[in-house]
Amino acid sequence: MNNDISNVQVYKEEIADLVSAHDKGDYLRVLLLSPQLLILILNKIANEADELFSSMWEKNITDDDKEVYKIVGRLEREQNDKTYIANCLVNYYENHYWGKDKSKKEFVKYFTKLEDLISLRNEFAHEYYASKASNRRVKNCSKGALDLVFLFANHEYLNAA
């Protein structure tokens, strides 16, 4: 995965802030803020996809169809963050984003990072002082969160020239 901030076109400042926090060992900041940033990035991708879809198929779909797609899109965005992000990973899998041979392996890798991120974020949000999470797990989860952020921040719809 390309974790080079210079290739990112959206939310560059926010991503740089999370990378800096991780580099300084402020893993809690990364764990708490990265799910929100992921949602912002995914919403931006969805908006770009909606515009692309509309421009390509505008003449072929009715106003009723457009309204239905808008309602479904809004419903998808209102899901909890884990479900919403997981659905986007499934979309990457279905479209062979990682190549047909590696799709399942990469999907499982990123889904595992997502599960650990949300689990640890929830644990810290509710029981920070009682948490028994090891420093290694927290650091690895923070790195995984950044991997997820860069995965979606490098989406072709966001970085088109």
C-alpha positions in Angstrom: 0.0 0.0 0.0 1.2 3.4 -0.9 1.3 5.5 2.3 2.9 8.5 0.6 1.0 11.7 1.6 2.2 13.5 -1.5 0.0 11.3 -3.7 -3.2 12.1 -1.8 -5.5 14.9 -3.0 -8.2 15.0 -0.4 -8.0 15.6 3.4 -4.3 15.9 3.0 -3.9 18.0 6.2 -6.0 15.6 8.3 -4.1 12.6 7.0 -0.8 14.3 7.7 -2.0 15.0 11.2 -2.7 11.4 11.8 0.6 10.3 10.3 2.4 12.8 12.6 0.4 11.6 15.6 1.4 7.9 14.8 5.0 8.9 14.3 5.0 10.7 17.7 3.5 7.7 19.4 0.1 9.3 19.9 -1.7 6.1 18.8 -4.9 6.9 20.8 -5.4 10.0 18.6 -5.1 7.9 15.5 -7.4 5.2 16.8 -10.1 7.7 17.8 -10.0 10.0 14.7 -9.2 7.6 11.8 -12.7 6.1 11.6 -14.2 9.6 11.3 -11.7 10.4 8.6 -12.4 7.2 6.8 -16.1 8.1 6.7 -15.3 11.5 5.2 -13.0 10.0 2.6 -15.6 7.3 1.7 -18.4 10.0 1.5 -16.2 11.9 -1.0 -15.7 8.8 -3.1 -19.4 8.1 -3.0 -20.2 11.7 -4.1 -17.7 11.4 -7.0 -19.1 8.1 -8.0 -22.7 9.5 -7.9 -21.6 12.4 -10.2 -19.9 10.0 -12.6 -22.9 7.7 -12.6 -25.3 10.6 -13.2 -23.2 12.0 -16.1 -23.0 8.5 -17.8 -26.6 7.4 -17.3 -28.5 10.6 -16.9 -30.5 10.1 -20.2 -31.3 6.5 -19.4 -32.7 6.7 -15.9 -36.0 8.3 -14.7 -36.3 10.9 -12.0 -37.9 8.2 -9.9 -34.8 6.0 -10.4 -32.5 8.9 -9.4 -34.6 9.5 -6.2 -34.4 5.8 -5.2 -30.6 5.8 -5.7 -30.3 8.9 -3.6 -32.3 7.4 -0.8 -30.3 4.1 -0.9 -27.0 6.1 -1.0 -28.1 8.2 2.0 -29.1 5.0 3.9 -25.8 3.4 3.2 -23.9 6.4 4.5 -26.0 6.4 7.7 -24.9 2.9 8.7 -22.5 2.5 11.5 -18.9 3.2 10.6 -17.8 -0.4 10.7 -20.5 -1.6 8.4 -20.1 1.3 6.0 -16.3 0.9 5.7 -16.7 -2.9 5.4 -19.2 -2.4 2.5 -16.6 -0.3 0.8 -14.0 -3.1 1.3 -16.5 -5.6 -0.2 -16.9 -3.3 -3.2 -13.1 -3.3 -3.7 -13.1 -7.1 -3.4 -16.0 -7.5 -5.9 -14.3 -5.2 -8.4 -10.9 -7.0 -8.1 -9.2 -3.8 -6.9 -6.2 -5.9 -5.7 -6.2 -8.2 -8.8 -8.2 -11.4 -9.1 -5.5 -13.6 -7.5 -5.0 -11.5 -4.4 -8.5 -10.1 -3.8 -9.5 -12.5 -1.0 -6.2 -12.2 0.8 -6.2 -8.4 0.7 -9.8 -8.1 1.6 -9.2 -10.3 4.7 -6.1 -8.3 5.6 -7.9 -4.9 5.5 -11.1 -6.3 7.1 -9.0 -7.6 10.0 -7.4 -4.2 10.4 -10.9 -2.6 10.4 -12.2 -5.0 13.0 -9.3 -4.4 15.3 -9.5 -0.6 14.8 -13.2 -0.4 15.6 -12.9 -2.9 18.5 -10.0 -1.0 20.1 -11.5 2.4 19.4 -14.7 1.3 21.2 -12.7 -0.2 24.1 -10.8 3.0 24.6 -13.9 5.1 24.2 -15.7 3.3 27.0 -13.0 1.8 29.2 -9.8 3.6 28.5 -8.4 3.4 32.1 -9.4 -0.3 32.4 -8.1 -1.3 29.0 -5.6 -4.1 29.0 -4.6 -3.6 25.4 -0.8 -4.1 24.9 1.3 -1.3 23.6 2.2 -3.5 20.6 -1.4 -4.1 19.7 -2.2 -0.4 20.0 0.8 0.6 17.8 -0.1 -2.1 15.2 -3.7 -1.0 15.2 -2.7 2.6 14.7 -0.6 1.5 11.7 -3.5 -0.5 10.3 -5.8 2.5 10.6 -3.3 4.5 8.5 -3.2 1.7 6.0 -7.0 1.9 5.7 -6.9 5.7 5.4 -4.4 5.5 2.6 -6.2 2.7 0.8 -9.2 4.8 0.3 -7.5 8.2 0.1 -5.7 6.9 -3.0 -8.9 6.0 -4.8 -8.8 6.8 -8.4 -12.0 9.0 -8.2 -10.3 11.3 -5.7 -7.0 11.5 -7.6 -8.1 12.0 -11.1 -6.2 14.7 -12.9 
